[in-house]
Amino acid sequence: MADQRPPHGQGGPLPAPTAEQQALLPSVREEWVGYGLAVGPADRPAAEAGVQDVYLGAGRQPPEHVVWLGSPMAGGIGADIRAGRLPLVTRRAWQTLPEPTGEAIVQQVPQDAPETDLIMLDPLPPELGDLERDPRWAALLGRLDREVTAAVETGLAKAVGAAVDQVAATWQDAQRLPEVAALPRLGAFRPRMPGRLAQLDFLARCGVWEPDRHSRGLLRVGRAAGEWWPMRNSVILTERPTELHHDAEGRLHHPSGPAVRYPDGWCLWAWHGVTMPREIVEDDVSIRRAVSLRNSEQRRCAVELLAGRAGWRQVVGQAGWPQVGRELPDPGNPGQALSLWCVEELYDDHLHLLLMTNGTLERDGTRREFGELVPGWIRDPVQAAAWQIGLTPGRYRETARRT
């Protein structure tokens, strides 16, 4: 494709994107979503070469210390150690990793002359600001950023970032060691900016701008490694997952094991995008343990998971939730029954749970049970069944249906 002059004052405004340039958007989007959700060993030589370009392109000397760690959790801990905050790394953080991994982090990360800041990175240089303000290009760039960022956050980064940041030292920890707390925390989760990198790659492929050395380095690291922490004289790079599982909507999900696993043993468990305690996913826990979870999203997901294993009626029986009204025959599914249960304890809201049974047999000869939430003002099971398919109770009673 013929080069076009950059949009910062040399030759006037950039022409509108051509059909050929717009056609590049889907492939660039899928490629950078793939990099953001990549599984398998990092390309360490490529990543380290990219780091060299990032520093040299920014007018800095390359870092003396290049440290590879096995997960974002290890990377966050390593960055705080490099900042001189080893005494403030919490027990909660260490406990997320196998003991040998924790020992290896302390051995690998230099603790001399602590670093106190991170290098700020921006893959799109200031001279491209005019292009981002041009509505013809801004719409394409904005869409690319949103779609790549949303897919990577949903599929991995949001859960990983929350897990890393949730085990950081609190103000109580800082009070215990004020001299260490005065040092800046460098170990907060640093997303890889996949949407911004995708924008840069798109512009390069369109021929509207040639990335400089700094930007080329960022692209190379983004393609080759996981999260990373660049400091003045050190850089911490991390491996990508060895396993990554999603549901049909691209959310972190695995019904019986870790949804994401890293090579150093750090894992996260998730149910349709909600991170869960390991025991809820992998162990045979009681419904009372599931309901005792303090996080409302985790409570909901734990009950859904247990209901999928044991059936809704067993879950309701073990939970001890109060029944609302009487069990009634299901007019839409002759021979089956409807019942309503108060689940305020589960959802922190005035909701009822409608239990129904499928009208047709499954292949194994059983009937599938369903649990559907309905507003708490509904106190009649038949009215609840009618409400959840948009009918009045009278119309529902006249409807013969099979679900």
Contacts in CASP RR format, 6 or more apart in sequence:
PFRMAT RR
TARGET T0000
AUTHOR 0000-0000-0000
METHOD contacts of the structure
MODEL  1
MADQRPPHGQGGPLPAPTAEQQALLPSVREEWVGYGLAVGPADRPAAEAG
VQDVYLGAGRQPPEHVVWLGSPMAGGIGADIRAGRLPLVTRRAWQTLPEP
TGEAIVQQVPQDAPETDLIMLDPLPPELGDLERDPRWAALLGRLDREVTA
AVETGLAKAVGAAVDQVAATWQDAQRLPEVAALPRLGAFRPRMPGRLAQL
DFLARCGVWEPDRHSRGLLRVGRAAGEWWPMRNSVILTERPTELHHDAEG
RLHHPSGPAVRYPDGWCLWAWHGVTMPREIVEDDVSIRRAVSLRNSEQRR
CAVELLAGRAGWRQVVGQAGWPQVGRELPDPGNPGQALSLWCVEELYDDH
LHLLLMTNGTLERDGTRREFGELVPGWIRDPVQAAAWQIGLTPGRYRETA
RRT
1 20 0 8 1.000
1 21 0 8 1.000
1 205 0 8 1.000
1 206 0 8 1.000
1 207 0 8 1.000
2 207 0 8 1.000
3 207 0 8 1.000
3 210 0 8 1.000
4 14 0 8 1.000
4 15 0 8 1.000
4 206 0 8 1.000
4 207 0 8 1.000
4 208 0 8 1.000
5 11 0 8 1.000
5 12 0 8 1.000
5 14 0 8 1.000
6 14 0 8 1.000
6 127 0 8 1.000
6 128 0 8 1.000
6 208 0 8 1.000
6 209 0 8 1.000
7 13 0 8 1.000
7 14 0 8 1.000
7 128 0 8 1.000
7 130 0 8 1.000
7 131 0 8 1.000
7 134 0 8 1.000
7 137 0 8 1.000
7 208 0 8 1.000
8 127 0 8 1.000
8 128 0 8 1.000
8 129 0 8 1.000
8 130 0 8 1.000
8 131 0 8 1.000
9 130 0 8 1.000
13 130 0 8 1.000
13 134 0 8 1.000
14 131 0 8 1.000
14 134 0 8 1.000
14 137 0 8 1.000
14 208 0 8 1.000
16 136 0 8 1.000
17 136 0 8 1.000
17 137 0 8 1.000
17 140 0 8 1.000
17 206 0 8 1.000
21 206 0 8 1.000
22 140 0 8 1.000
24 202 0 8 1.000
24 205 0 8 1.000
24 206 0 8 1.000
25 140 0 8 1.000
25 143 0 8 1.000
25 144 0 8 1.000
25 202 0 8 1.000
28 144 0 8 1.000
28 198 0 8 1.000
28 201 0 8 1.000
28 202 0 8 1.000
28 205 0 8 1.000
29 144 0 8 1.000
29 147 0 8 1.000
29 148 0 8 1.000
29 198 0 8 1.000
31 198 0 8 1.000
31 201 0 8 1.000
32 148 0 8 1.000
32 194 0 8 1.000
32 195 0 8 1.000
32 197 0 8 1.000
32 198 0 8 1.000
32 201 0 8 1.000
33 147 0 8 1.000
33 148 0 8 1.000
33 151 0 8 1.000
33 152 0 8 1.000
33 194 0 8 1.000
35 194 0 8 1.000
35 197 0 8 1.000
35 222 0 8 1.000
35 223 0 8 1.000
36 152 0 8 1.000
36 156 0 8 1.000
36 157 0 8 1.000
36 192 0 8 1.000
36 194 0 8 1.000
36 222 0 8 1.000
37 151 0 8 1.000
37 152 0 8 1.000
37 155 0 8 1.000
37 156 0 8 1.000
37 244 0 8 1.000
38 226 0 8 1.000
38 240 0 8 1.000
39 240 0 8 1.000
39 241 0 8 1.000
39 242 0 8 1.000
39 243 0 8 1.000
39 244 0 8 1.000
40 239 0 8 1.000
40 240 0 8 1.000
40 241 0 8 1.000
40 242 0 8 1.000
41 239 0 8 1.000
41 240 0 8 1.000
41 263 0 8 1.000
42 68 0 8 1.000
42 224 0 8 1.000
42 225 0 8 1.000
42 226 0 8 1.000
42 237 0 8 1.000
42 238 0 8 1.000
42 239 0 8 1.000
42 240 0 8 1.000
43 223 0 8 1.000
43 224 0 8 1.000
43 225 0 8 1.000
44 68 0 8 1.000
44 224 0 8 1.000
44 225 0 8 1.000
44 237 0 8 1.000
46 220 0 8 1.000
46 223 0 8 1.000
46 224 0 8 1.000
47 220 0 8 1.000
47 221 0 8 1.000
47 222 0 8 1.000
47 224 0 8 1.000
47 225 0 8 1.000
47 228 0 8 1.000
47 237 0 8 1.000
48 66 0 8 1.000
48 237 0 8 1.000
49 217 0 8 1.000
49 220 0 8 1.000
50 216 0 8 1.000
50 217 0 8 1.000
50 218 0 8 1.000
50 220 0 8 1.000
50 221 0 8 1.000
50 224 0 8 1.000
51 62 0 8 1.000
51 63 0 8 1.000
51 66 0 8 1.000
51 217 0 8 1.000
51 221 0 8 1.000
51 228 0 8 1.000
51 230 0 8 1.000
51 235 0 8 1.000
51 237 0 8 1.000
52 62 0 8 1.000
52 217 0 8 1.000
53 213 0 8 1.000
53 214 0 8 1.000
53 216 0 8 1.000
53 217 0 8 1.000
53 220 0 8 1.000
54 119 0 8 1.000
54 121 0 8 1.000
54 214 0 8 1.000
54 217 0 8 1.000
54 218 0 8 1.000
54 221 0 8 1.000
54 230 0 8 1.000
55 61 0 8 1.000
55 62 0 8 1.000
55 63 0 8 1.000
55 119 0 8 1.000
55 230 0 8 1.000
56 62 0 8 1.000
56 213 0 8 1.000
56 214 0 8 1.000
57 212 0 8 1.000
57 213 0 8 1.000
57 214 0 8 1.000
58 119 0 8 1.000
58 214 0 8 1.000
60 119 0 8 1.000
60 232 0 8 1.000
63 230 0 8 1.000
63 231 0 8 1.000
63 232 0 8 1.000
63 233 0 8 1.000
63 234 0 8 1.000
63 235 0 8 1.000
64 233 0 8 1.000
64 234 0 8 1.000
65 110 0 8 1.000
65 233 0 8 1.000
65 234 0 8 1.000
65 235 0 8 1.000
66 234 0 8 1.000
66 235 0 8 1.000
66 237 0 8 1.000
67 78 0 8 1.000
67 82 0 8 1.000
67 108 0 8 1.000
67 109 0 8 1.000
67 110 0 8 1.000
67 234 0 8 1.000
67 235 0 8 1.000
67 236 0 8 1.000
67 237 0 8 1.000
68 108 0 8 1.000
68 236 0 8 1.000
68 237 0 8 1.000
68 238 0 8 1.000
68 239 0 8 1.000
69 75 0 8 1.000
69 78 0 8 1.000
69 105 0 8 1.000
69 108 0 8 1.000
69 236 0 8 1.000
69 237 0 8 1.000
69 238 0 8 1.000
69 239 0 8 1.000
69 264 0 8 1.000
70 101 0 8 1.000
70 238 0 8 1.000
70 239 0 8 1.000
70 262 0 8 1.000
70 263 0 8 1.000
70 264 0 8 1.000
70 266 0 8 1.000
71 97 0 8 1.000
71 238 0 8 1.000
71 239 0 8 1.000
71 262 0 8 1.000
71 263 0 8 1.000
71 264 0 8 1.000
71 265 0 8 1.000
71 266 0 8 1.000
72 160 0 8 1.000
72 161 0 8 1.000
72 164 0 8 1.000
72 189 0 8 1.000
72 226 0 8 1.000
72 227 0 8 1.000
72 238 0 8 1.000
72 262 0 8 1.000
72 266 0 8 1.000
73 93 0 8 1.000
73 96 0 8 1.000
73 97 0 8 1.000
73 163 0 8 1.000
73 164 0 8 1.000
73 167 0 8 1.000
73 262 0 8 1.000
73 266 0 8 1.000
74 97 0 8 1.000
74 101 0 8 1.000
74 102 0 8 1.000
74 105 0 8 1.000
74 238 0 8 1.000
74 262 0 8 1.000
74 264 0 8 1.000
74 266 0 8 1.000
75 105 0 8 1.000
75 187 0 8 1.000
75 227 0 8 1.000
75 229 0 8 1.000
75 236 0 8 1.000
75 238 0 8 1.000
76 164 0 8 1.000
76 186 0 8 1.000
76 187 0 8 1.000
76 188 0 8 1.000
76 189 0 8 1.000
76 229 0 8 1.000
76 236 0 8 1.000
77 89 0 8 1.000
77 93 0 8 1.000
77 94 0 8 1.000
77 97 0 8 1.000
77 102 0 8 1.000
77 105 0 8 1.000
77 187 0 8 1.000
78 105 0 8 1.000
78 109 0 8 1.000
78 187 0 8 1.000
78 229 0 8 1.000
78 236 0 8 1.000
79 118 0 8 1.000
79 186 0 8 1.000
79 187 0 8 1.000
79 229 0 8 1.000
79 231 0 8 1.000
79 236 0 8 1.000
80 86 0 8 1.000
80 88 0 8 1.000
80 89 0 8 1.000
80 185 0 8 1.000
80 186 0 8 1.000
80 187 0 8 1.000
81 89 0 8 1.000
81 105 0 8 1.000
81 106 0 8 1.000
81 109 0 8 1.000
81 111 0 8 1.000
82 109 0 8 1.000
82 110 0 8 1.000
82 111 0 8 1.000
82 114 0 8 1.000
82 115 0 8 1.000
82 186 0 8 1.000
82 229 0 8 1.000
82 231 0 8 1.000
82 234 0 8 1.000
82 236 0 8 1.000
83 114 0 8 1.000
83 115 0 8 1.000
83 116 0 8 1.000
83 183 0 8 1.000
83 184 0 8 1.000
83 185 0 8 1.000
83 186 0 8 1.000
83 187 0 8 1.000
84 111 0 8 1.000
84 114 0 8 1.000
84 180 0 8 1.000
84 183 0 8 1.000
85 169 0 8 1.000
85 180 0 8 1.000
85 181 0 8 1.000
85 183 0 8 1.000
85 185 0 8 1.000
85 186 0 8 1.000
86 106 0 8 1.000
86 111 0 8 1.000
87 177 0 8 1.000
87 180 0 8 1.000
88 169 0 8 1.000
88 173 0 8 1.000
88 174 0 8 1.000
88 177 0 8 1.000
88 180 0 8 1.000
88 181 0 8 1.000
89 169 0 8 1.000
90 167 0 8 1.000
90 168 0 8 1.000
90 169 0 8 1.000
90 170 0 8 1.000
90 173 0 8 1.000
92 166 0 8 1.000
92 167 0 8 1.000
93 167 0 8 1.000
93 168 0 8 1.000
94 102 0 8 1.000
96 163 0 8 1.000
96 167 0 8 1.000
96 266 0 8 1.000
97 105 0 8 1.000
97 264 0 8 1.000
97 265 0 8 1.000
97 266 0 8 1.000
98 264 0 8 1.000
98 265 0 8 1.000
101 264 0 8 1.000
101 265 0 8 1.000
101 266 0 8 1.000
104 264 0 8 1.000
109 236 0 8 1.000
110 234 0 8 1.000
113 233 0 8 1.000
114 183 0 8 1.000
115 186 0 8 1.000
115 231 0 8 1.000
115 232 0 8 1.000
115 233 0 8 1.000
115 234 0 8 1.000
116 183 0 8 1.000
116 184 0 8 1.000
117 184 0 8 1.000
117 186 0 8 1.000
117 231 0 8 1.000
117 232 0 8 1.000
118 186 0 8 1.000
118 190 0 8 1.000
118 229 0 8 1.000
118 230 0 8 1.000
118 231 0 8 1.000
119 230 0 8 1.000
119 231 0 8 1.000
119 232 0 8 1.000
121 193 0 8 1.000
121 218 0 8 1.000
121 230 0 8 1.000
122 196 0 8 1.000
123 193 0 8 1.000
123 196 0 8 1.000
123 197 0 8 1.000
123 199 0 8 1.000
123 200 0 8 1.000
123 215 0 8 1.000
123 218 0 8 1.000
123 219 0 8 1.000
124 132 0 8 1.000
124 196 0 8 1.000
124 199 0 8 1.000
124 200 0 8 1.000
124 215 0 8 1.000
125 212 0 8 1.000
125 215 0 8 1.000
128 203 0 8 1.000
128 209 0 8 1.000
131 137 0 8 1.000
131 138 0 8 1.000
131 141 0 8 1.000
131 203 0 8 1.000
131 208 0 8 1.000
131 209 0 8 1.000
132 138 0 8 1.000
132 141 0 8 1.000
140 202 0 8 1.000
141 199 0 8 1.000
141 202 0 8 1.000
141 203 0 8 1.000
142 199 0 8 1.000
144 195 0 8 1.000
144 198 0 8 1.000
144 199 0 8 1.000
144 202 0 8 1.000
145 195 0 8 1.000
145 196 0 8 1.000
145 198 0 8 1.000
145 199 0 8 1.000
148 194 0 8 1.000
148 195 0 8 1.000
148 198 0 8 1.000
149 194 0 8 1.000
149 195 0 8 1.000
151 250 0 8 1.000
152 191 0 8 1.000
152 192 0 8 1.000
152 194 0 8 1.000
152 195 0 8 1.000
153 191 0 8 1.000
154 249 0 8 1.000
154 250 0 8 1.000
154 251 0 8 1.000
154 252 0 8 1.000
154 273 0 8 1.000
155 244 0 8 1.000
155 246 0 8 1.000
155 250 0 8 1.000
155 251 0 8 1.000
155 252 0 8 1.000
155 273 0 8 1.000
156 241 0 8 1.000
156 244 0 8 1.000
156 252 0 8 1.000
156 260 0 8 1.000
157 191 0 8 1.000
157 192 0 8 1.000
159 252 0 8 1.000
159 259 0 8 1.000
159 260 0 8 1.000
159 268 0 8 1.000
159 270 0 8 1.000
159 273 0 8 1.000
159 275 0 8 1.000
160 189 0 8 1.000
160 227 0 8 1.000
160 260 0 8 1.000
160 268 0 8 1.000
161 189 0 8 1.000
161 191 0 8 1.000
162 189 0 8 1.000
162 275 0 8 1.000
163 268 0 8 1.000
163 275 0 8 1.000
164 187 0 8 1.000
164 188 0 8 1.000
164 189 0 8 1.000
165 188 0 8 1.000
165 189 0 8 1.000
168 185 0 8 1.000
168 187 0 8 1.000
168 188 0 8 1.000
169 181 0 8 1.000
169 185 0 8 1.000
173 181 0 8 1.000
174 180 0 8 1.000
174 181 0 8 1.000
175 181 0 8 1.000
186 229 0 8 1.000
186 231 0 8 1.000
187 229 0 8 1.000
189 227 0 8 1.000
190 227 0 8 1.000
190 228 0 8 1.000
190 229 0 8 1.000
191 227 0 8 1.000
192 222 0 8 1.000
192 226 0 8 1.000
192 227 0 8 1.000
192 228 0 8 1.000
193 218 0 8 1.000
194 222 0 8 1.000
197 218 0 8 1.000
197 219 0 8 1.000
197 222 0 8 1.000
200 211 0 8 1.000
200 215 0 8 1.000
200 218 0 8 1.000
200 219 0 8 1.000
201 219 0 8 1.000
203 209 0 8 1.000
204 210 0 8 1.000
204 211 0 8 1.000
211 219 0 8 1.000
221 228 0 8 1.000
221 237 0 8 1.000
225 237 0 8 1.000
225 238 0 8 1.000
225 239 0 8 1.000
225 240 0 8 1.000
226 237 0 8 1.000
226 238 0 8 1.000
226 239 0 8 1.000
226 240 0 8 1.000
227 238 0 8 1.000
228 235 0 8 1.000
228 236 0 8 1.000
228 237 0 8 1.000
228 238 0 8 1.000
229 235 0 8 1.000
229 236 0 8 1.000
239 262 0 8 1.000
239 263 0 8 1.000
239 264 0 8 1.000
240 262 0 8 1.000
241 260 0 8 1.000
241 261 0 8 1.000
241 262 0 8 1.000
242 261 0 8 1.000
242 262 0 8 1.000
242 263 0 8 1.000
243 258 0 8 1.000
243 260 0 8 1.000
243 261 0 8 1.000
244 252 0 8 1.000
244 259 0 8 1.000
244 260 0 8 1.000
245 252 0 8 1.000
245 253 0 8 1.000
245 254 0 8 1.000
245 258 0 8 1.000
245 259 0 8 1.000
245 260 0 8 1.000
246 252 0 8 1.000
246 253 0 8 1.000
246 259 0 8 1.000
247 253 0 8 1.000
247 272 0 8 1.000
247 273 0 8 1.000
249 272 0 8 1.000
251 270 0 8 1.000
251 272 0 8 1.000
251 273 0 8 1.000
252 259 0 8 1.000
252 260 0 8 1.000
252 268 0 8 1.000
252 270 0 8 1.000
252 273 0 8 1.000
252 275 0 8 1.000
253 259 0 8 1.000
253 270 0 8 1.000
253 271 0 8 1.000
253 272 0 8 1.000
253 273 0 8 1.000
254 269 0 8 1.000
254 270 0 8 1.000
254 281 0 8 1.000
255 271 0 8 1.000
255 281 0 8 1.000
255 305 0 8 1.000
256 281 0 8 1.000
256 282 0 8 1.000
257 269 0 8 1.000
257 281 0 8 1.000
257 282 0 8 1.000
258 267 0 8 1.000
258 268 0 8 1.000
258 269 0 8 1.000
258 278 0 8 1.000
259 268 0 8 1.000
259 269 0 8 1.000
259 270 0 8 1.000
259 273 0 8 1.000
260 267 0 8 1.000
260 268 0 8 1.000
260 270 0 8 1.000
261 267 0 8 1.000
267 278 0 8 1.000
268 275 0 8 1.000
269 275 0 8 1.000
269 276 0 8 1.000
269 277 0 8 1.000
269 278 0 8 1.000
269 280 0 8 1.000
269 281 0 8 1.000
269 282 0 8 1.000
270 276 0 8 1.000
271 281 0 8 1.000
271 301 0 8 1.000
271 302 0 8 1.000
271 304 0 8 1.000
271 305 0 8 1.000
272 301 0 8 1.000
274 297 0 8 1.000
274 298 0 8 1.000
274 300 0 8 1.000
274 301 0 8 1.000
275 298 0 8 1.000
276 298 0 8 1.000
276 301 0 8 1.000
276 302 0 8 1.000
276 305 0 8 1.000
277 293 0 8 1.000
277 298 0 8 1.000
279 285 0 8 1.000
279 289 0 8 1.000
280 289 0 8 1.000
280 290 0 8 1.000
280 293 0 8 1.000
280 298 0 8 1.000
280 302 0 8 1.000
280 305 0 8 1.000
281 305 0 8 1.000
285 302 0 8 1.000
285 306 0 8 1.000
286 318 0 8 1.000
287 303 0 8 1.000
287 306 0 8 1.000
287 315 0 8 1.000
287 317 0 8 1.000
287 318 0 8 1.000
287 319 0 8 1.000
288 318 0 8 1.000
288 319 0 8 1.000
290 299 0 8 1.000
290 302 0 8 1.000
290 303 0 8 1.000
290 305 0 8 1.000
290 306 0 8 1.000
291 299 0 8 1.000
291 302 0 8 1.000
291 303 0 8 1.000
291 319 0 8 1.000
291 345 0 8 1.000
291 346 0 8 1.000
293 299 0 8 1.000
293 302 0 8 1.000
296 346 0 8 1.000
296 347 0 8 1.000
296 348 0 8 1.000
299 346 0 8 1.000
299 347 0 8 1.000
300 346 0 8 1.000
300 347 0 8 1.000
303 315 0 8 1.000
303 319 0 8 1.000
303 346 0 8 1.000
306 315 0 8 1.000
307 315 0 8 1.000
307 369 0 8 1.000
307 371 0 8 1.000
311 369 0 8 1.000
312 353 0 8 1.000
312 355 0 8 1.000
312 369 0 8 1.000
312 370 0 8 1.000
312 371 0 8 1.000
313 355 0 8 1.000
313 369 0 8 1.000
316 341 0 8 1.000
316 353 0 8 1.000
316 355 0 8 1.000
319 346 0 8 1.000
321 341 0 8 1.000
321 342 0 8 1.000
321 343 0 8 1.000
321 345 0 8 1.000
321 346 0 8 1.000
321 353 0 8 1.000
322 341 0 8 1.000
322 342 0 8 1.000
323 339 0 8 1.000
323 340 0 8 1.000
323 341 0 8 1.000
323 342 0 8 1.000
324 340 0 8 1.000
324 341 0 8 1.000
324 342 0 8 1.000
324 352 0 8 1.000
324 379 0 8 1.000
324 381 0 8 1.000
325 340 0 8 1.000
325 379 0 8 1.000
325 380 0 8 1.000
325 381 0 8 1.000
326 381 0 8 1.000
327 337 0 8 1.000
327 338 0 8 1.000
327 339 0 8 1.000
327 381 0 8 1.000
328 337 0 8 1.000
328 338 0 8 1.000
328 339 0 8 1.000
328 380 0 8 1.000
328 381 0 8 1.000
328 382 0 8 1.000
329 335 0 8 1.000
329 336 0 8 1.000
329 337 0 8 1.000
329 338 0 8 1.000
330 336 0 8 1.000
330 337 0 8 1.000
330 338 0 8 1.000
330 356 0 8 1.000
330 357 0 8 1.000
330 382 0 8 1.000
330 385 0 8 1.000
331 382 0 8 1.000
331 396 0 8 1.000
331 397 0 8 1.000
331 398 0 8 1.000
331 399 0 8 1.000
332 385 0 8 1.000
332 396 0 8 1.000
332 397 0 8 1.000
332 399 0 8 1.000
332 400 0 8 1.000
332 401 0 8 1.000
333 356 0 8 1.000
333 357 0 8 1.000
333 358 0 8 1.000
333 359 0 8 1.000
333 401 0 8 1.000
333 402 0 8 1.000
333 403 0 8 1.000
334 400 0 8 1.000
336 356 0 8 1.000
336 357 0 8 1.000
336 358 0 8 1.000
336 359 0 8 1.000
336 367 0 8 1.000
337 357 0 8 1.000
338 354 0 8 1.000
338 355 0 8 1.000
338 356 0 8 1.000
338 381 0 8 1.000
338 382 0 8 1.000
338 384 0 8 1.000
338 385 0 8 1.000
339 354 0 8 1.000
339 355 0 8 1.000
339 381 0 8 1.000
340 352 0 8 1.000
340 353 0 8 1.000
340 354 0 8 1.000
340 355 0 8 1.000
340 374 0 8 1.000
340 378 0 8 1.000
340 379 0 8 1.000
340 380 0 8 1.000
340 381 0 8 1.000
340 384 0 8 1.000
341 352 0 8 1.000
341 353 0 8 1.000
341 355 0 8 1.000
342 352 0 8 1.000
342 353 0 8 1.000
342 376 0 8 1.000
343 351 0 8 1.000
343 352 0 8 1.000
343 353 0 8 1.000
343 373 0 8 1.000
344 350 0 8 1.000
344 351 0 8 1.000
347 373 0 8 1.000
350 375 0 8 1.000
350 376 0 8 1.000
350 377 0 8 1.000
351 373 0 8 1.000
351 374 0 8 1.000
351 375 0 8 1.000
351 376 0 8 1.000
352 373 0 8 1.000
352 374 0 8 1.000
352 375 0 8 1.000
352 376 0 8 1.000
352 378 0 8 1.000
352 379 0 8 1.000
352 384 0 8 1.000
353 371 0 8 1.000
353 372 0 8 1.000
353 373 0 8 1.000
353 374 0 8 1.000
354 371 0 8 1.000
354 372 0 8 1.000
354 373 0 8 1.000
354 374 0 8 1.000
354 381 0 8 1.000
354 384 0 8 1.000
354 385 0 8 1.000
354 388 0 8 1.000
355 369 0 8 1.000
355 370 0 8 1.000
355 371 0 8 1.000
356 369 0 8 1.000
356 370 0 8 1.000
356 371 0 8 1.000
356 372 0 8 1.000
356 385 0 8 1.000
356 403 0 8 1.000
357 367 0 8 1.000
357 368 0 8 1.000
357 369 0 8 1.000
357 370 0 8 1.000
358 367 0 8 1.000
358 368 0 8 1.000
358 369 0 8 1.000
358 370 0 8 1.000
358 403 0 8 1.000
359 367 0 8 1.000
359 402 0 8 1.000
359 403 0 8 1.000
360 367 0 8 1.000
360 402 0 8 1.000
360 403 0 8 1.000
361 367 0 8 1.000
362 368 0 8 1.000
370 403 0 8 1.000
372 384 0 8 1.000
372 388 0 8 1.000
374 384 0 8 1.000
374 387 0 8 1.000
374 388 0 8 1.000
375 387 0 8 1.000
378 384 0 8 1.000
378 387 0 8 1.000
380 393 0 8 1.000
382 393 0 8 1.000
382 396 0 8 1.000
382 397 0 8 1.000
383 393 0 8 1.000
385 396 0 8 1.000
386 392 0 8 1.000
386 393 0 8 1.000
386 394 0 8 1.000
386 395 0 8 1.000
386 396 0 8 1.000
389 396 0 8 1.000
391 399 0 8 1.000
END
